[in-house]
Amino acid sequence: MVQRKLADSLNWTLLHVLIVICEEGSISAAADRLNITQSAVSQNLKKLEEQLESQLIIRNTKPLELTPIGRYCLQVAQIIFTEITSIEAMKGTNLHLLEGNIKLLVASRLHNPKYNDFLVYFKKKYPNITLDLTVKSSMDILNDLKQKNPAIGICLAKHIPDTLNQKLIFNQRYYLYCGYHHPLFSMKDLSFNDLIEEDFIVFNSETIGDVLSPITVFKETHNFSGNVSAYTNNLDELVRLIYTGYGIGALPDQFIAATHLESKLRRLPPKGGIADVPVYVLWHKHRALSAIEAKFIEEILAFDISL
């Protein structure tokens, strides 16, 4: 009876506010996304905590940190809202007639909860369509698609060949981070000027002209003078090097929430991040799409994946 009383009285809208706070990483960013005041977001969080009689978020922590009950509540909220989004998918008719295999070439480490929601939606709407996913570098994906490889690509891209169709599906926002073993991790009243002379860890594709070159442009524009302490072509190794104090580095914000080192990394100024790197869905202009490939592209473009 106690459990049923909570289910009957809980304001489900407050769960959505909790999801947005966690996705955005702060109350201020959640307010911007929801187009309401920070005070309103804080009040909604307080109301949810009062209804659950539990503290969900530890105040004044960077990055944002949930209590154990807060993490569990977030998981439940995400399940609920994923199921809600699938209702629309179940309204169609004759969806069972679409079946077959779609080959997808996907760049590694694309973390976006709304992209996950899209995959849930697509599976429920088209249960007989099979996805054949291969993870490759963005450059290899572009090269494969140029050869009329019968596939759809989802990747980062700076210079897209004229032979490929491109549609932006979301921007991956990059922020500066330091790790637990770096002096900046525990520094109080940290400002942007404190970063200028710090050593950097560089992802290989940050070179000018490559997909992550906006990160390099930001550093040069703001006169960063530190040395490059390490290079890597692997995002997990980049996180490891940041954690172990080799230097500061740029990471996609949504990726941090998926790493076990989340609590050991500190997001640095500037508050708004340093670069947006576009993620596209791509396919060859002169290769006829199958009916299910065309449907996949239609659905992913209609689904709001932007953060």
Beta strands, then each sheet from edge to edge (+ up, - down):
strand 1: 57-58
strand 2: 65-66
strand 3: 100-107
strand 4: 129-136
strand 5: 152-156
strand 6: 164-179
strand 7: 200-203
strand 8: 228-232
strand 9: 249-252
strand 10: 265-267
strand 11: 275-284
sheet 1: 1+ 2-
sheet 2: 4+ 3+ 5+ 11- 6+ 9-
sheet 3: 4+ 3+ 5+ 11- 6+ 10-
sheet 4: 7+ 8+
end
